[in-house]
Amino acid sequence: MKTKYILYIIILLGTSCSSNKSLVTNYLKAKNECNFDSMSKLLNENYYEQFLNDSILEIKNLDHLKDFTEWGCIMSSNVEMKNISSSKTKVKTIEQHTNLIDSILNRNPRVFQITYYIENNKIKYSRIDTLSGYRKNALQGKLALDKFKSFVLKNSIDDGNGIEKEDAVKLKNALLYYQNTVINNSNK
């Protein structure tokens, strides 16, 4: 009898872990497809994202996530899952994040460990943590971004300054202009 009970718990935990992995995998797929409606169905109504050991929320709520998703769609944002593991209430991933800024400015992708907390078959919130080498990578990315920002200021170009859709369009146009006038000319 005791063996059957333990086996039943193992099966339940395995099923729960598997469904939690699917939940996060489906969320990231919808995110890459810029499908906020599909994303929001997988999230708790009070969903937020926060960097570990940081008091500032990366994503404050679903409205903020919707704006960020629209911005990301225009900026060709992409998340590639490198690893996934789960328990009854958490899913941990290693994710590589890229967007148009990275490809045009030749920045390395940002890689994070993200823990998704699951409650009632929905993602309640997530915590983002950096991995070894993040600071070095961030410094390289900042130097490339600083060159772009200097060009934007020098040429009085509006590159947007937020996560609204219009800001993403301005940033994309500024990046493409920078690519065509600076990067492509320096490669000749």
N, C-alpha and C positions, 0 to 999 in steps of 0.2 A: 504494500500500500504506500509506504513512504517513498519507494522508488518511482511509482507512478506519479505521485505529487511533485517530486523534483523534476521529472521529465516534463510534466505539464508546465511548470514554471519556466523551464528552459525553452520550451516551444513558444510560450507566450512572449518571453523576452526576445527571442529570435525574430518572431513576427513583428513585434513592436519596433525593434531596431531596424529591421528591413523596411518597414513602412515609414519610419522616420528618415531613413536615407532617401527613399523615394520622394518624400515630401520636399527635402532640401534640393535634391536633383531636379525635380520639377520646377521648383522656385527659380533656380539658377537658369534653367532652360527658358522659362518665361521672361526672365530678366534679359537674357541675351536676345530674345525675340522682341524686346520692347513692348511686351504685352502686360501692361499694368493690371488689367482686369483679371487675368489669370494669376498674376502674382498676388494680388490682394486677397483672392479666395483662399490662399494658402497661409495667410498671415492673421494673427490676432488683431482685433480692431485697434489696440493700443501699441502696435508694433513700433519698435525703435531700434537703432543701431548705435553702439557706443564703442569707442576705442578703450581698451583695457587701461586702467589706471589714468583715465582722463575724465574730467568732469563735463566735457563738452560732448553733446550728442552729435554724431555724424548725420544720422537721420532721426528727426524729432518725432515724426508721426507719419501716417499714411499719406497725407496731403504733401508733405515734404518729400516723401519717397516718390510720389507721382511726378512732381516737378523734376526730381533728380533723374527719374527714368526717362522723361522726355528729353532732358539735357543729354543724357547718355546715349540715347538713340541718335540724336543729331551728331554727336561726337564719336559715333561708331564704337561705343564702349563694349567690351567683351570680358567675360569671366570664364577662365578655363580651370576646371577643377582638377587638381593634381592628386588629391588623396581625400578619402572620406572614411570616417569611423563613427560608430554610434553606440549609445547606451539607451536606456529606457526613456530618458528625458532630454538628452543632448545629442547633437550631431556635430562633429568636428571636421572641418575641411581645411585643406591647404589649397588656396586659390591664387591664380595669377590674374591680375587686373591690367587691362590695356585699354587705350583709347586713341583717338586721332592725334592728340598732343604727343603721345609717346612715339607714334610712327613718324610724324613729321619732324619732331625735334630729336629723333634718334635716342630716346630715353629707354632705359631698361624697364621691363614690366615690373609692377609692384606685386610682391607675393606676401600673402597674409595667412595666418591661421585664424579661422573664424569659427566660433562656437555658436551654434543655433540652439536655443532653448525651446523645447517642444512642450506644449500643453494642450490637451483636448484636440489632438491631431492637427494643430496649427503651430506655426512658428510664432512664439510669443515675443522674442527679442533676440538680438545677436550681439556678440562681443567680438571685437576685432583686435588681434594681437599681431605684432610685428615678429619677424623671424630674424635669425642671425644674418647679418649683412645688410639689413634694411637701411641703416643710417648712411652707410657708404653709397648705396644705390640712390637714396633720397638726395644726397649731396650732389651726385652726378646729375640727377634729374633737375635739381634746383638751378644748377649752373646753366643748363640748356634753357630752362624756362626764363632765367634772368636775361640771357641774350635776346630771347624773343621779346620779353617785356621792354627791354631797352630800345629795341627796334620799333616797337609799337609807340612808345612815348616820343621817340625822336621824330617819327613820321605822323604823329597825331592821329593814330588809328584807334577807333573804338573797338575794343576786343571783348566787350561785355564784362560784367563784373558781378556775376551771380549764377544761379542755377535755373533761371527762367529759360523758356524755349528761345526767346529773342536773344538772350545772352549767348546761348550756344551757337546760334546762327552767326552772330557777330564774331565770336571766337573762331569758329570754323573758317569764316571768310578771311579773318586776319591771319590765321595759320596758313591757309592756302596762298595768300598773297606773300607771306614771309617765305614760304617754300619756293615760290616762283621767282622771287626777286633776290633772295639771299642764298638759300641753300643750293638751288639749281645752278646759279651763277658761280658759286664757289667750287662746284664739281666739274666745271668746264676746263 
